Amino acid sequence: MNPILLLAKSFVRQNRWLLVALVGMPFLLGASLWSPNHAASRQDTAEIVQQEMFYGVAVVTFLASSAIHNEKRSRRIVGVLSKNVSRRQYLLAMLVGAACFAAAYFASVGVAMVGLLGRSGTVANAALALFVRGTVAALWTASIGLFLSTFLHPFLAAAFATVLALAPFALIRLNTFLTPVVMLLKSSGELVQTIPLAVLLSALAELAIMLLFAARIFRRRDVSVSIE
């Protein structure tokens, strides 16, 4: 487990300025609604939170999808895989790194929401639910992007993964465990307080399966070939 954490830490450090920007964005958007005299309206806050949820999923997906490409371009991947680190561990480390970004971002969304609506049990529960829903949704989509990036250009991988995750929103009656992002985010604009356990478990299981498929394909890829 130690190599996975070390690689994830390196991934976060390499993208630290993006992490700073992500964590700060919810507070900047919330500043447009903040007032020292009264709390922001629930409807206005809910609209901003919903936009932030979709934005977070998209950014984390693009970040995960570009991880392998960036490592190949810098040639770091050759050195890492020569140190008794398996391809599966490498991919898992990239996903753990993406999880750090997702967790930090959606935590800042929750804190900003509490700051706008005021401290209460209801708001705190809604912030926790949004944190869990958003983090798992981002990781599910990121796992798709990471899988596709093993054989596609990172931009195409991220684009396809985002479309697969968010396109079902256009299909009103589509509501299955095969579309967990829809089920996790569709009520984010209502600041729901519930966490759908069955959907979370389904998303995590599908994420693990996607990671296994990605490892099988990645095992056959030549990482020593220059992409410049």
DRENBA-944826 format. One line per 8 residues: number of its first residue (from 1); their letters; for each residue x, y, z of N, C-alpha, C. Coordinates in Angstrom, 3 decimals, always signed. Layout:
NUM	a	X:Y:Z:X:Y:Z:X:Y:Z ~ ...
This chain:
1	mnpillla	+0.821:-1.210:+0.000:+0.000:+0.000:+0.000:+0.853:+1.257:+0.000 ~ +2.061:+1.169:+0.575:+2.921:+2.337:+0.675:+3.268:+2.956:-0.681 ~ +3.638:+2.161:-1.716:+3.918:+2.771:-3.022:+2.715:+3.519:-3.594 ~ +1.515:+3.009:-3.355:+0.303:+3.661:-3.854:+0.140:+5.037:-3.216 ~ +0.342:+5.103:-1.909:+0.198:+6.384:-1.213:+1.295:+7.368:-1.621 ~ +2.504:+6.861:-1.816:+3.600:+7.734:-2.232:+3.346:+8.305:-3.630 ~ +2.860:+7.457:-4.532:+2.558:+7.924:-5.881:+1.382:+8.903:-5.875 ~ +0.384:+8.614:-5.047:-0.762:+9.528:-4.950:-0.316:+10.878:-4.390
9	ksfvrqnr	+0.565:+10.849:-3.402:+1.090:+12.093:-2.834:+1.852:+12.892:-3.880 ~ +2.652:+12.195:-4.697:+3.393:+12.865:-5.762:+2.441:+13.470:-6.793 ~ +1.359:+12.743:-7.100:+0.363:+13.226:-8.052:-0.278:+14.516:-7.546 ~ -0.616:+14.546:-6.267:-1.228:+15.745:-5.687:-0.236:+16.896:-5.682 ~ +1.018:+16.612:-5.341:+2.028:+17.665:-5.292:+2.267:+18.278:-6.670 ~ +2.273:+17.453:-7.692:+2.491:+17.961:-9.046:+1.350:+18.871:-9.515 ~ +0.166:+18.642:-8.975:-1.001:+19.430:-9.391:-1.517:+20.313:-8.248 ~ -0.618:+20.721:-7.358:-1.025:+21.424:-6.139:-1.704:+22.766:-6.431
17	wllvalvg	-1.275:+23.452:-7.490:-1.882:+24.765:-7.762:-3.305:+24.608:-8.293 ~ -3.551:+23.538:-9.017:-4.919:+23.253:-9.437:-5.777:+22.928:-8.221 ~ -5.209:+22.210:-7.258:-5.940:+21.888:-6.037:-6.306:+23.162:-5.276 ~ -5.374:+24.089:-5.192:-5.643:+25.364:-4.517:-6.778:+26.113:-5.216 ~ -6.731:+26.132:-6.546:-7.775:+26.814:-7.308:-9.139:+26.144:-7.111 ~ -9.144:+24.810:-7.101:-10.398:+24.080:-6.917:-11.010:+24.354:-5.550 ~ -10.188:+24.315:-4.517:-10.693:+24.523:-3.159:-11.217:+25.954:-2.988 ~ -10.589:+26.887:-3.651:-11.002:+28.284:-3.500:-12.223:+28.671:-4.325
25	mpfllgas	-12.495:+27.926:-5.399:-13.584:+28.319:-6.293:-14.950:+28.389:-5.631 ~ -15.376:+27.396:-4.817:-16.698:+27.500:-4.184:-16.854:+28.744:-3.313 ~ -15.773:+29.162:-2.668:-15.845:+30.351:-1.826:-15.955:+31.619:-2.667 ~ -15.277:+31.633:-3.830:-15.390:+32.784:-4.713:-16.800:+32.904:-5.278 ~ -17.380:+31.775:-5.689:-18.751:+31.809:-6.191:-19.738:+32.164:-5.085 ~ -19.490:+31.644:-3.901:-20.376:+31.949:-2.783:-20.309:+33.387:-2.348 ~ -19.172:+34.055:-2.615:-19.028:+35.463:-2.226:-20.050:+36.348:-2.921 ~ -20.528:+35.925:-4.091:-21.522:+36.723:-4.819:-22.876:+36.708:-4.122
33	lwspnhaa	-23.106:+35.736:-3.238:-24.382:+35.640:-2.515:-24.257:+36.043:-1.050 ~ -23.040:+36.154:-0.561:-22.851:+36.375:+0.870:-23.213:+37.795:+1.275 ~ -23.806:+37.896:+2.452:-24.139:+39.187:+3.023:-23.909:+39.125:+4.525 ~ -23.314:+40.163:+5.131:-23.088:+40.133:+6.580:-24.372:+40.290:+7.389 ~ -25.437:+40.711:+6.742:-26.682:+41.000:+7.460:-27.650:+39.824:+7.526 ~ -27.610:+38.957:+6.509:-28.547:+37.834:+6.506:-27.983:+36.692:+5.666 ~ -28.502:+35.504:+5.910:-28.052:+34.333:+5.154:-28.584:+34.383:+3.730 ~ -27.863:+33.759:+2.819:-28.307:+33.698:+1.428:-29.568:+32.832:+1.324
41	srqdtaei	-30.340:+33.069:+0.268:-31.556:+32.278:+0.088:-31.189:+30.837:-0.269 ~ -32.024:+29.919:+0.144:-31.770:+28.504:-0.105:-31.802:+28.204:-1.600 ~ -32.699:+28.838:-2.333:-32.823:+28.568:-3.764:-31.573:+29.012:-4.523 ~ -31.085:+30.224:-4.227:-29.886:+30.718:-4.907:-28.669:+29.853:-4.577 ~ -28.555:+29.464:-3.321:-27.437:+28.616:-2.913:-27.507:+27.257:-3.594 ~ -28.713:+26.698:-3.678:-28.889:+25.389:-4.303:-28.484:+25.427:-5.773 ~ -28.797:+26.512:-6.458:-28.440:+26.621:-7.882:-26.925:+26.645:-8.064 ~ -26.233:+27.391:-7.214:-24.775:+27.455:-7.311:-24.154:+26.108:-6.952
49	vqqemfyg	-24.683:+25.469:-5.914:-24.153:+24.164:-5.495:-24.298:+23.143:-6.609 ~ -25.433:+23.142:-7.283:-25.637:+22.186:-8.373:-24.618:+22.400:-9.484 ~ -24.355:+23.659:-9.843:-23.337:+23.944:-10.856:-21.962:+23.465:-10.391 ~ -21.655:+23.685:-9.120:-20.355:+23.284:-8.585:-20.193:+21.763:-8.576 ~ -21.270:+21.049:-8.349:-21.202:+19.589:-8.345:-20.809:+19.058:-9.721 ~ -21.467:+19.550:-10.759:-21.152:+19.100:-12.110:-19.738:+19.528:-12.514 ~ -19.356:+20.727:-12.118:-18.017:+21.223:-12.441:-16.946:+20.350:-11.792 ~ -17.161:+19.973:-10.537:-16.195:+19.134:-9.834:-16.015:+17.782:-10.486
57	vavvtfla	-17.114:+17.162:-10.887:-17.041:+15.859:-11.567:-16.221:+15.982:-12.846 ~ -16.478:+17.033:-13.627:-15.781:+17.217:-14.898:-14.283:+17.454:-14.696 ~ -13.916:+18.304:-13.738:-12.504:+18.634:-13.528:-11.719:+17.422:-13.023 ~ -12.272:+16.698:-12.071:-11.584:+15.510:-11.548:-11.414:+14.463:-12.647 ~ -12.410:+14.347:-13.520:-12.318:+13.391:-14.632:-11.202:+13.772:-15.601 ~ -11.127:+15.045:-15.973:-10.058:+15.493:-16.862:-8.688:+15.312:-16.204 ~ -8.615:+15.518:-14.917:-7.351:+15.357:-14.203:-6.894:+13.900:-14.227 ~ -7.807:+12.980:-13.937:-7.460:+11.554:-13.941:-7.132:+11.066:-15.346
65	ssaihnek	-7.859:+11.565:-16.338:-7.653:+11.118:-17.714:-6.305:+11.549:-18.272 ~ -5.776:+12.647:-17.769:-4.491:+13.156:-18.283:-3.292:+12.642:-17.502 ~ -3.530:+11.868:-16.438:-2.437:+11.447:-15.565:-1.402:+10.602:-16.302 ~ -1.848:+9.567:-16.998:-0.907:+8.678:-17.692:-0.161:+9.435:-18.785 ~ -0.868:+10.242:-19.542:-0.256:+11.008:-20.628:+0.850:+11.921:-20.088 ~ +0.568:+12.632:-18.999:+1.562:+13.540:-18.426:+2.772:+12.785:-17.886 ~ +2.527:+11.615:-17.296:+3.634:+10.823:-16.767:+4.504:+10.270:-17.895 ~ +3.872:+9.899:-19.007:+4.643:+9.436:-20.160:+5.478:+10.569:-20.744
73	rsrrivgv	+4.879:+11.735:-20.841:+5.580:+12.863:-21.448:+6.795:+13.268:-20.628 ~ +6.686:+13.188:-19.296:+7.809:+13.560:-18.435:+8.790:+12.407:-18.213 ~ +8.407:+11.203:-18.692:+9.225:+9.997:-18.567:+9.297:+9.495:-17.125 ~ +8.530:+10.075:-16.210:+8.542:+9.590:-14.830:+7.988:+8.171:-14.728 ~ +7.052:+7.849:-15.584:+6.382:+6.556:-15.498:+7.353:+5.394:-15.706 ~ +8.369:+5.597:-16.547:+9.350:+4.539:-16.807:+10.127:+4.219:-15.533 ~ +10.549:+5.265:-14.827:+11.285:+5.061:-13.594:+10.435:+4.434:-12.499 ~ +9.181:+4.857:-12.420:+8.293:+4.337:-11.374:+8.017:+2.853:-11.582
81	lsknvsrr	+7.681:+2.466:-12.803:+7.332:+1.073:-13.079:+8.547:+0.150:-13.041 ~ +9.745:+0.718:-13.064:+10.957:-0.104:-12.964:+11.317:-0.413:-11.510 ~ +10.565:+0.165:-10.563:+10.854:-0.009:-9.135:+9.864:-0.956:-8.478 ~ +9.557:-2.031:-9.140:+8.694:-3.075:-8.578:+7.295:-2.566:-8.214 ~ +6.811:-1.629:-9.009:+5.439:-1.134:-8.856:+4.614:-1.706:-10.003 ~ +3.553:-2.419:-9.689:+2.737:-3.042:-10.732:+1.887:-1.995:-11.447 ~ +1.423:-2.350:-12.638:+0.564:-1.438:-13.394:-0.734:-1.165:-12.624 ~ -1.257:-2.192:-11.963:-2.500:-2.017:-11.202:-2.284:-1.042:-10.045
89	qyllamlv	-1.152:-1.166:-9.357:-0.853:-0.234:-8.270:-0.701:+1.187:-8.792 ~ -0.099:+1.301:-9.954:+0.110:+2.620:-10.540:-1.232:+3.293:-10.839 ~ -2.139:+2.555:-11.479:-3.453:+3.115:-11.795:-4.239:+3.436:-10.530 ~ -4.151:+2.563:-9.542:-4.846:+2.816:-8.284:-4.319:+4.078:-7.616 ~ -3.010:+4.293:-7.707:-2.415:+5.499:-7.127:-2.944:+6.756:-7.815 ~ -3.091:+6.698:-9.137:-3.636:+7.845:-9.856:-5.077:+8.126:-9.434 ~ -5.834:+7.056:-9.191:-7.224:+7.219:-8.772:-7.295:+7.743:-7.335 ~ -6.390:+7.288:-6.480:-6.343:+7.803:-5.118:-5.990:+9.291:-5.123
97	gaacfaaa	-5.064:+9.662:-6.000:-4.727:+11.079:-6.132:-5.929:+11.900:-6.574 ~ -6.682:+11.367:-7.550:-7.900:+12.051:-7.996:-8.920:+12.123:-6.863 ~ -8.955:+11.083:-6.021:-9.877:+11.078:-4.883:-9.551:+12.202:-3.905 ~ -8.263:+12.495:-3.733:-7.862:+13.598:-2.857:-8.392:+14.918:-3.378 ~ -8.319:+15.110:-4.690:-8.847:+16.332:-5.288:-10.357:+16.409:-5.118 ~ -11.039:+15.289:-5.372:-12.493:+15.270:-5.253:-12.925:+15.549:-3.819 ~ -12.271:+14.907:-2.861:-12.634:+15.092:-1.458:-12.404:+16.534:-1.015 ~ -11.263:+17.107:-1.390:-10.960:+18.490:-1.001:-11.955:+19.460:-1.625
105	yfasvgva	-12.270:+19.232:-2.902:-13.185:+20.143:-3.592:-14.593:+20.091:-3.005 ~ -15.136:+18.888:-2.858:-16.511:+18.787:-2.374:-16.619:+19.135:-0.894 ~ -15.528:+18.984:-0.145:-15.522:+19.471:+1.237:-15.625:+20.997:+1.251 ~ -14.908:+21.655:+0.338:-14.979:+23.119:+0.282:-16.361:+23.580:-0.180 ~ -17.013:+22.799:-1.049:-18.391:+23.118:-1.448:-19.314:+23.067:-0.233 ~ -19.145:+22.021:+0.584:-19.972:+21.895:+1.779:-19.732:+23.012:+2.781 ~ -18.463:+23.367:+3.004:-18.134:+24.438:+3.954:-18.691:+25.770:+3.457 ~ -18.544:+26.031:+2.156:-19.077:+27.278:+1.595:-20.593:+27.329:+1.720
113	mvgllgrs	-21.252:+26.190:+1.538:-22.704:+26.146:+1.656:-23.143:+26.434:+3.086 ~ -22.440:+25.854:+4.054:-22.761:+26.124:+5.455:-22.552:+27.599:+5.779 ~ -21.492:+28.194:+5.213:-21.244:+29.605:+5.442:-22.336:+30.497:+4.886 ~ -22.951:+30.071:+3.783:-24.005:+30.870:+3.163:-25.356:+30.706:+3.854 ~ -25.670:+29.475:+4.239:-27.002:+29.191:+4.789:-27.049:+29.243:+6.315 ~ -25.889:+29.278:+6.945:-25.867:+29.304:+8.401:-25.739:+27.909:+8.986 ~ -25.252:+27.846:+10.206:-25.029:+26.563:+10.866:-26.334:+26.020:+11.440 ~ -26.642:+24.826:+11.035:-27.800:+24.120:+11.574:-27.630:+22.642:+11.270
121	gtvanaal	-28.380:+21.806:+11.953:-28.288:+20.378:+11.710:-28.711:+20.011:+10.313 ~ -29.722:+20.687:+9.797:-30.226:+20.400:+8.454:-29.184:+20.735:+7.392 ~ -28.585:+21.903:+7.520:-27.575:+22.334:+6.545:-26.336:+21.443:+6.629 ~ -25.931:+21.077:+7.839:-24.760:+20.217:+8.008:-24.996:+18.840:+7.380 ~ -26.183:+18.306:+7.572:-26.506:+17.003:+6.960:-26.514:+17.089:+5.444 ~ -27.049:+18.191:+4.915:-27.069:+18.375:+3.465:-25.648:+18.503:+2.919 ~ -24.781:+19.213:+3.647:-23.388:+19.378:+3.217:-22.661:+18.034:+3.213 ~ -22.900:+17.214:+4.234:-22.274:+15.890:+4.290:-22.759:+15.002:+3.147
129	alfvrgtv	-24.070:+15.038:+2.881:-24.625:+14.226:+1.793:-24.046:+14.647:+0.451 ~ -23.926:+15.954:+0.235:-23.374:+16.443:-1.026:-21.905:+16.068:-1.164 ~ -21.180:+16.086:-0.047:-19.771:+15.696:-0.077:-19.626:+14.237:-0.517 ~ -20.401:+13.356:+0.090:-20.308:+11.936:-0.241:-20.784:+11.678:-1.665 ~ -21.921:+12.246:-2.019:-22.466:+12.054:-3.363:-21.498:+12.563:-4.434 ~ -20.999:+13.770:-4.240:-20.112:+14.365:-5.236:-18.798:+13.632:-5.374 ~ -18.201:+13.227:-4.252:-16.917:+12.530:-4.290:-17.031:+11.196:-5.013 ~ -18.066:+10.433:-4.686:-18.240:+9.121:-5.328:-18.568:+9.288:-6.813
137	aalwtasi	-19.407:+10.263:-7.154:-19.740:+10.510:-8.563:-18.497:+10.893:-9.356 ~ -17.650:+11.748:-8.770:-16.422:+12.160:-9.452:-15.474:+10.985:-9.635 ~ -15.369:+10.122:-8.626:-14.470:+8.975:-8.736:-14.973:+7.966:-9.757 ~ -16.291:+7.762:-9.820:-16.836:+6.846:-10.815:-16.496:+7.326:-12.222 ~ -16.718:+8.603:-12.472:-16.430:+9.161:-13.795:-14.934:+9.177:-14.065 ~ -14.133:+9.471:-13.031:-12.679:+9.478:-13.193:-12.152:+8.089:-13.537 ~ -12.759:+7.046:-12.972:-12.320:+5.679:-13.281:-12.597:+5.346:-14.749 ~ -13.707:+5.839:-15.274:-14.003:+5.653:-16.701:-12.958:+6.378:-17.545
145	glflstfl	-12.665:+7.621:-17.158:-11.669:+8.395:-17.895:-10.291:+7.761:-17.835 ~ -9.915:+7.224:-16.667:-8.616:+6.566:-16.523:-8.547:+5.311:-17.385 ~ -9.634:+4.559:-17.408:-9.697:+3.359:-18.250:-9.543:+3.726:-19.731 ~ -10.292:+4.714:-20.189:-10.231:+5.106:-21.597:-8.874:+5.698:-21.964 ~ -8.213:+6.338:-20.989:-6.922:+6.972:-21.287:-5.809:+5.956:-21.510 ~ -6.057:+4.674:-21.201:-5.038:+3.653:-21.458:-4.887:+3.361:-22.946 ~ -5.883:+3.784:-23.753:-5.764:+3.561:-25.200:-6.261:+4.734:-26.030 ~ -6.698:+5.828:-25.393:-7.143:+7.013:-26.113:-6.355:+8.231:-25.652
153	hpflaaaf	-6.389:+9.279:-26.466:-5.808:+10.556:-26.053:-6.570:+11.041:-24.820 ~ -5.872:+11.661:-23.852:-6.538:+12.056:-22.609:-7.743:+12.970:-22.798 ~ -7.677:+13.863:-23.777:-8.818:+14.763:-23.997:-10.050:+13.977:-24.436 ~ -9.845:+13.033:-25.356:-10.966:+12.201:-25.812:-11.476:+11.314:-24.680 ~ -10.545:+10.769:-23.889:-10.947:+9.907:-22.776:-11.811:+10.676:-21.778 ~ -11.378:+11.882:-21.433:-12.141:+12.688:-20.480:-13.490:+13.096:-21.057 ~ -13.500:+13.461:-22.330:-14.748:+13.878:-22.964:-15.757:+12.734:-23.008 ~ -15.297:+11.556:-23.414:-16.200:+10.404:-23.484:-16.698:+10.008:-22.094
161	atvlalap	-15.810:+10.045:-21.116:-16.205:+9.677:-19.749:-17.249:+10.649:-19.207 ~ -17.045:+11.927:-19.449:-18.001:+12.935:-18.976:-19.348:+12.775:-19.655 ~ -19.318:+12.491:-20.949:-20.571:+12.283:-21.680:-21.305:+11.049:-21.159 ~ -20.568:+9.961:-20.939:-21.184:+8.737:-20.421:-21.823:+8.968:-19.056 ~ -21.196:+9.829:-18.256:-21.702:+10.069:-16.907:-22.883:+11.031:-16.890 ~ -22.808:+12.091:-17.702:-23.791:+13.162:-17.595:-24.882:+13.142:-18.655 ~ -24.634:+12.484:-19.792:-25.640:+12.448:-20.853:-26.972:+11.832:-20.406 ~ -26.955:+10.804:-19.540:-28.240:+10.229:-19.100:-29.177:+11.213:-18.422
169	falirlnt	-28.682:+12.401:-18.011:-29.567:+13.394:-17.422:-30.639:+13.842:-18.420 ~ -30.333:+13.712:-19.716:-31.305:+14.097:-20.742:-32.421:+13.065:-20.879 ~ -32.187:+11.864:-20.362:-33.189:+10.802:-20.426:-33.903:+10.727:-19.086 ~ -35.046:+11.358:-19.015:-35.734:+11.558:-17.740:-36.029:+10.251:-17.021 ~ -36.400:+9.212:-17.761:-36.826:+7.970:-17.129:-35.677:+7.000:-16.865 ~ -34.479:+7.367:-17.280:-33.334:+6.487:-17.054:-32.869:+6.622:-15.610 ~ -33.053:+5.598:-14.822:-32.764:+5.676:-13.400:-32.336:+4.295:-12.893 ~ -31.144:+3.864:-13.268:-30.674:+2.536:-12.920:-29.318:+2.625:-12.246
177	fltpvvml	-28.869:+1.498:-11.702:-27.579:+1.459:-11.033:-26.426:+1.541:-12.024 ~ -26.726:+1.402:-13.319:-25.688:+1.558:-14.340:-25.392:+3.019:-14.627 ~ -26.218:+3.904:-14.104:-25.994:+5.347:-14.260:-25.927:+5.992:-12.875 ~ -24.933:+5.612:-12.055:-24.891:+6.104:-10.674:-24.698:+7.602:-10.557 ~ -24.007:+8.226:-11.514:-23.790:+9.664:-11.429:-25.122:+10.407:-11.482 ~ -26.025:+9.929:-12.327:-27.357:+10.539:-12.414:-28.070:+10.423:-11.072 ~ -28.026:+9.248:-10.481:-28.734:+9.011:-9.233:-28.085:+9.735:-8.058 ~ -26.796:+10.008:-8.164:-26.104:+10.703:-7.086:-26.253:+12.216:-7.164
185	lkssgelv	-26.328:+12.759:-8.374:-26.323:+14.212:-8.539:-27.671:+14.818:-8.910 ~ -28.638:+14.019:-9.283:-29.884:+14.582:-9.800:-30.628:+15.423:-8.769 ~ -30.405:+15.177:-7.488:-31.100:+15.942:-6.446:-30.183:+16.942:-5.753 ~ -28.991:+17.178:-6.319:-28.046:+18.079:-5.658:-28.580:+19.498:-5.593 ~ -29.425:+19.878:-6.562:-29.986:+21.217:-6.550:-31.046:+21.415:-5.490 ~ -31.473:+20.342:-4.844:-32.482:+20.420:-3.789:-31.859:+20.321:-2.402 ~ -30.526:+20.219:-2.346:-29.791:+20.112:-1.092:-30.348:+18.983:-0.218 ~ -30.429:+17.801:-0.811:-30.967:+16.641:-0.095:-30.040:+16.249:+1.048
193	qtiplavl	-30.618:+15.596:+2.056:-29.847:+15.204:+3.229:-29.573:+13.696:+3.273 ~ -30.077:+12.971:+2.286:-29.938:+11.522:+2.295:-28.743:+11.064:+1.460 ~ -28.179:+9.930:+1.844:-27.071:+9.314:+1.111:-27.541:+7.933:+0.650 ~ -27.734:+7.741:-0.659:-28.246:+6.446:-1.154:-27.181:+5.357:-1.077 ~ -27.245:+4.547:-0.033:-26.201:+3.548:+0.215:-26.082:+2.541:-0.921 ~ -27.236:+2.068:-1.442:-27.201:+1.064:-2.510:-26.518:+1.624:-3.756 ~ -26.786:+2.874:-4.073:-26.162:+3.503:-5.243:-24.664:+3.679:-5.017 ~ -24.283:+4.061:-3.810:-22.866:+4.234:-3.496:-22.104:+2.924:-3.653
201	lsalaela	-22.666:+1.863:-3.130:-22.007:+0.557:-3.222:-21.916:+0.097:-4.676 ~ -22.980:+0.344:-5.425:-22.972:-0.013:-6.843:-21.892:+0.763:-7.594 ~ -21.789:+2.068:-7.312:-20.785:+2.904:-7.980:-19.375:+2.449:-7.636 ~ -19.135:+2.113:-6.369:-17.805:+1.668:-5.959:-17.448:+0.318:-6.581 ~ -18.443:-0.565:-6.701:-18.197:-1.867:-7.330:-17.868:-1.688:-8.807 ~ -18.616:-0.839:-9.498:-18.353:-0.581:-10.910:-17.001:+0.092:-11.092 ~ -16.642:+0.948:-10.152:-15.332:+1.618:-10.192:-14.209:+0.590:-10.108 ~ -14.354:-0.359:-9.192:-13.322:-1.395:-9.032:-13.203:-2.259:-10.281
209	imllfaar	-14.331:-2.600:-10.871:-14.318:-3.406:-12.095:-13.631:-2.646:-13.230 ~ -13.934:-1.356:-13.340:-13.316:-0.546:-14.384:-11.807:-0.453:-14.188 ~ -11.376:-0.386:-12.929:-9.945:-0.319:-12.645:-9.251:-1.618:-13.046 ~ -9.919:-2.748:-12.843:-9.351:-4.040:-13.243:-9.208:-4.126:-14.765 ~ -10.236:-3.667:-15.483:-10.157:-3.653:-16.946:-9.036:-2.730:-17.417 ~ -8.908:-1.578:-16.770:-7.858:-0.626:-17.144:-6.476:-1.240:-16.928 ~ -6.320:-1.973:-15.819:-5.022:-2.598:-15.532:-4.665:-3.652:-16.568 ~ -5.659:-4.413:-17.020:-5.404:-5.456:-18.026:-4.942:-4.841:-19.342
217	ifrrrdvs	-5.556:-3.743:-19.727:-5.161:-3.079:-20.979:-3.813:-2.384:-20.807 ~ -3.648:-1.703:-19.669:-2.425:-0.947:-19.427:-1.206:-1.856:-19.363 ~ -1.424:-3.091:-18.933:-0.327:-4.058:-18.840:+0.288:-4.342:-20.203 ~ -0.498:-4.166:-21.250:-0.031:-4.465:-22.607:+0.474:-3.225:-23.345 ~ +0.434:-2.079:-22.684:+0.886:-0.848:-23.329:+2.366:-0.622:-23.088 ~ +3.053:-0.124:-24.105:+4.477:+0.181:-24.007:+4.627:+1.613:-23.516 ~ +5.073:+1.779:-22.285:+5.178:+3.116:-21.713:+6.520:+3.782:-22.014 ~ +7.428:+3.029:-22.643:+8.759:+3.596:-22.935:+8.789:+4.380:-24.228
225	vsie	+7.719:+4.295:-25.021:+7.662:+4.995:-26.304:+7.405:+6.482:-26.055 ~ +8.201:+7.340:-26.648:+8.034:+8.776:-26.487:+6.758:+9.233:-27.174 ~ +6.022:+10.139:-26.520:+4.785:+10.648:-27.110:+4.974:+12.035:-27.692 ~ +6.191:+12.569:-27.620:+6.458:+13.875:-28.195:+6.521:+13.811:-29.709
